[in-house]
């Protein structure tokens, strides 16, 4: 390593992977329902798609975590997206191909994808 | 590189390692593989989290869930419940001592133990993998070195450190910037920079934890220091009893060399620097800087009088600068964030934070880092979680064998170098041993003196003979053979040793006696005049008595090795105090709590 640029390159590359260990109050959270019902309905590929999408776009302040069953098993896979300082938005019957749009419109641009939300489904 | 969605951090500090954290890591890796999660979840061995009492500790991110006392059998449950299904394993989550609340819904920063801490020196401990230089770099590692070498002159580096007000964390509190100034001012063809990692105070382990949890911070800081004073070679003197720390430091040095962060022409600046580890055999006196340097040179670890100071004539007779591990750990932050930022933490004249090793009669034993000026009460009750078993706080010992005992009346004192000295103790390296009503203060003084007598190198008479005489008097007192005039003799000896001993070890050795005499003189007097130990601690001063709770079950008389207990079945038994060995076997056996010590 001979320059600041080299150092910065290593920093940026590694930080992407371990940033979640510093507590961010400004972090956006994606919470995927991963109880038996969620898993059976296909929550795992959905969650992996979120991880993939976030990595692709280099979003440092987004964490993906899991939660249990909240009782509306018929609407699984369910995903909550919580933007800092905003009400949580719940998406239902999420499929992997819907993920890219949720990330782009909601997490990046702050506009929830209305048609995927629980309000639209009910 | 894989992007993991969750990280499992397992403490690999000495404390948690000895309670089996290595097996936990193995089990996690195996279980994750079995469940097909190995590409989603990363397992990381980190340094010490500080809450050693709750070890082995496992933290799961992104939630920041804090699992305590995790056993190998628990791993399967964490993997299948938390990592697979996202349900936290409630019964393993750490319970806050102070509030008795489970921390399931909280993130790490909100746990009482961490809430009032400010982790600077320990910033990366328990957060990064200490054996992965990239993770250190990710959290701004080596950025300060780059800044110093490419944007600053050595004089500017020294000025920032001087302006920050950073004082030596090894205990004496000498301004670090001044030390660097002196060493920089000395002219020589070769200078050295040394790290004192010969942590010898009983109960103190912050230096070990920093080397184990964040070894690169010390390497970076020493390189910066080398640049500032004009040294191209560094030595870390660390005791051989710290094998994990030594191993990780060596790994870190190798990685830094590979990256060109040690070696020739670092960052293209033309500055060369490399460093070596020297193992110490664990002698307390080798924490004294002149003794330490003799030991590195391969000679006996004995101190020599100062002056000449190391900055003028130090290691191999060359100008040298020597700082403590924790001091170095602060340097990169100061370079990155500036002197004013550092001064904004702590109190005027005492900037920054200090790490304390909490031990003794306290719920949350472990490592805590607090801003200077925090009150002792906050450390002991809010962070430390108070005294176990509802006992009463009696005193806290700071500064190890060189420090003193602080009684309850000074609990609200703001902790800094000067305040502790003013009440007869000292900061020292940061050991903090809490004592409750069951601790005898005479015995505590005897314990610390016993340590110094053991560790005295024997070079100067006041320390070699004087401390031994003091110990003999203290032993007599605790055995009930104290005489009138003993206290005065102790005081006279203490003053003489303080004034005439060659090095810091001897000069401060009487402190535990003087401070206990100052605050707990009545306990000394009770031992000497009434042959009584008020804390019921000194075995030879206790009498075992059977009270009327006795049902006459005869168990005690059967277990007594001296045959000192007599009595008939179903009637109260009696102990013959002339035969009694005070071994306590009868108390352990008695089912009715009928035997007491007084």
HADDOCK unambig.tbl for C-alpha pairs under 7 A between the chains (distance, minus, plus):
assign (segid A and resid 1 and name CA) (segid B and resid 259 and name CA) 5.29 0.50 0.50
assign (segid A and resid 1 and name CA) (segid B and resid 260 and name CA) 5.40 0.50 0.50
assign (segid A and resid 2 and name CA) (segid B and resid 266 and name CA) 6.87 0.50 0.50
assign (segid A and resid 2 and name CA) (segid B and resid 267 and name CA) 4.63 0.50 0.50
assign (segid A and resid 2 and name CA) (segid B and resid 268 and name CA) 5.79 0.50 0.50
assign (segid A and resid 3 and name CA) (segid B and resid 267 and name CA) 5.19 0.50 0.50
assign (segid A and resid 3 and name CA) (segid B and resid 268 and name CA) 6.91 0.50 0.50
assign (segid A and resid 4 and name CA) (segid B and resid 146 and name CA) 6.64 0.50 0.50
assign (segid A and resid 10 and name CA) (segid B and resid 134 and name CA) 6.42 0.50 0.50
assign (segid A and resid 10 and name CA) (segid B and resid 137 and name CA) 6.93 0.50 0.50
assign (segid A and resid 10 and name CA) (segid B and resid 138 and name CA) 6.97 0.50 0.50
assign (segid A and resid 11 and name CA) (segid B and resid 134 and name CA) 6.88 0.50 0.50
assign (segid A and resid 11 and name CA) (segid B and resid 137 and name CA) 5.23 0.50 0.50
assign (segid A and resid 11 and name CA) (segid B and resid 138 and name CA) 4.00 0.50 0.50
assign (segid A and resid 12 and name CA) (segid B and resid 138 and name CA) 6.49 0.50 0.50
assign (segid A and resid 14 and name CA) (segid B and resid 134 and name CA) 6.20 0.50 0.50
assign (segid A and resid 14 and name CA) (segid B and resid 135 and name CA) 6.16 0.50 0.50
assign (segid A and resid 14 and name CA) (segid B and resid 138 and name CA) 5.42 0.50 0.50
assign (segid A and resid 15 and name CA) (segid B and resid 138 and name CA) 4.72 0.50 0.50
assign (segid A and resid 17 and name CA) (segid B and resid 3 and name CA) 5.65 0.50 0.50
assign (segid A and resid 17 and name CA) (segid B and resid 4 and name CA) 6.80 0.50 0.50
assign (segid A and resid 20 and name CA) (segid B and resid 61 and name CA) 6.65 0.50 0.50
assign (segid A and resid 20 and name CA) (segid B and resid 62 and name CA) 5.54 0.50 0.50
assign (segid A and resid 21 and name CA) (segid B and resid 61 and name CA) 6.20 0.50 0.50
assign (segid A and resid 21 and name CA) (segid B and resid 62 and name CA) 6.66 0.50 0.50
assign (segid A and resid 21 and name CA) (segid B and resid 127 and name CA) 6.46 0.50 0.50
assign (segid A and resid 34 and name CA) (segid B and resid 85 and name CA) 4.83 0.50 0.50
assign (segid A and resid 34 and name CA) (segid B and resid 86 and name CA) 6.06 0.50 0.50
assign (segid A and resid 35 and name CA) (segid B and resid 85 and name CA) 5.27 0.50 0.50
assign (segid A and resid 51 and name CA) (segid B and resid 5 and name CA) 6.42 0.50 0.50
assign (segid A and resid 55 and name CA) (segid B and resid 3 and name CA) 6.85 0.50 0.50
assign (segid A and resid 63 and name CA) (segid B and resid 62 and name CA) 6.29 0.50 0.50
assign (segid A and resid 64 and name CA) (segid B and resid 5 and name CA) 6.16 0.50 0.50
assign (segid A and resid 65 and name CA) (segid B and resid 62 and name CA) 6.60 0.50 0.50
assign (segid A and resid 66 and name CA) (segid B and resid 85 and name CA) 6.78 0.50 0.50
assign (segid A and resid 66 and name CA) (segid B and resid 86 and name CA) 4.35 0.50 0.50
assign (segid A and resid 67 and name CA) (segid B and resid 85 and name CA) 6.85 0.50 0.50
assign (segid A and resid 67 and name CA) (segid B and resid 86 and name CA) 4.45 0.50 0.50
assign (segid A and resid 67 and name CA) (segid B and resid 87 and name CA) 5.94 0.50 0.50
assign (segid A and resid 68 and name CA) (segid B and resid 85 and name CA) 6.47 0.50 0.50
assign (segid A and resid 68 and name CA) (segid B and resid 86 and name CA) 5.78 0.50 0.50
assign (segid A and resid 68 and name CA) (segid B and resid 87 and name CA) 5.62 0.50 0.50
